[in-house]
Amino acid sequence: MDVPTVNIDEIPEDARLVDVREDDEWAAGHAERAQHLPVTELAERYGELPAEEQLYVICRSGGRSARAVAWLNQSGYTAVNVAGGMGEWQARGLPLVGDSDDPHVI
């Protein structure tokens, strides 16, 4: 699947980051500025996303987010996939928040 992709260091600070992982993954650890929209709910809830902004879509490693980006772009949005996903985010030591005192990526 050929979708527009960026590396984590190419995400602008004010970018709209959309995390498409499932609820348990989100609760374990996510980027504080991310909006949560599980890929399994994307078709029903995509209207919650701003159509006028470029979306940076992230999952654990890049597979689910690539499918979400392809779907969003076909639906009139401008979206890019974040290569390496939250696994790369954590590996780089970028900040995580979650439902526990030890946020982490699962």
CORMO-V347847 format. One record per residue. PSI is psi in whole degrees, 0 to 359 (NA if undefined). D_FIRST is the distance of its C-alpha to the first C-alpha in whole Angstrom. Layout:
psi->PSI d_first->D_FIRST
psi->PSI d_first->D_FIRST
//
This chain:
psi->127 d_first->0
psi->102 d_first->4
psi->152 d_first->6
psi->134 d_first->10
psi->143 d_first->11
psi->159 d_first->15
psi->161 d_first->17
psi->320 d_first->20
psi->356 d_first->22
psi->2 d_first->21
psi->120 d_first->21
psi->151 d_first->24
psi->329 d_first->27
psi->15 d_first->27
psi->152 d_first->24
psi->107 d_first->23
psi->124 d_first->21
psi->118 d_first->19
psi->117 d_first->19
psi->16 d_first->17
psi->167 d_first->19
psi->169 d_first->22
psi->318 d_first->25
psi->324 d_first->27
psi->316 d_first->24
psi->313 d_first->25
psi->326 d_first->29
psi->320 d_first->28
psi->134 d_first->27
psi->167 d_first->25
psi->134 d_first->26
psi->323 d_first->29
psi->2 d_first->27
psi->151 d_first->24
psi->133 d_first->24
psi->124 d_first->23
psi->92 d_first->21
psi->139 d_first->20
psi->330 d_first->17
psi->345 d_first->19
psi->3 d_first->21
psi->313 d_first->18
psi->329 d_first->19
psi->332 d_first->23
psi->6 d_first->23
psi->338 d_first->21
psi->346 d_first->24
psi->347 d_first->25
psi->143 d_first->23
psi->120 d_first->24
psi->339 d_first->23
psi->354 d_first->24
psi->149 d_first->23
psi->134 d_first->20
psi->134 d_first->18
psi->111 d_first->17
psi->131 d_first->15
psi->146 d_first->16
psi->210 d_first->16
psi->315 d_first->17
psi->347 d_first->15
psi->349 d_first->11
psi->306 d_first->10
psi->321 d_first->11
psi->326 d_first->11
psi->318 d_first->8
psi->320 d_first->8
psi->318 d_first->11
psi->314 d_first->10
psi->315 d_first->8
psi->314 d_first->11
psi->316 d_first->14
psi->324 d_first->13
psi->340 d_first->13
psi->11 d_first->16
psi->2 d_first->18
psi->166 d_first->17
psi->109 d_first->16
psi->149 d_first->14
psi->149 d_first->13
psi->141 d_first->11
psi->110 d_first->14
psi->137 d_first->13
psi->340 d_first->15
psi->203 d_first->16
psi->336 d_first->20
psi->315 d_first->20
psi->321 d_first->20
psi->309 d_first->22
psi->318 d_first->25
psi->329 d_first->25
psi->357 d_first->26
psi->22 d_first->29
psi->153 d_first->28
psi->142 d_first->30
psi->147 d_first->29
psi->157 d_first->31
psi->189 d_first->31
psi->359 d_first->33
psi->175 d_first->35
psi->350 d_first->37
psi->72 d_first->35
psi->139 d_first->31
psi->165 d_first->28
psi->129 d_first->25
psi->NA d_first->24
//
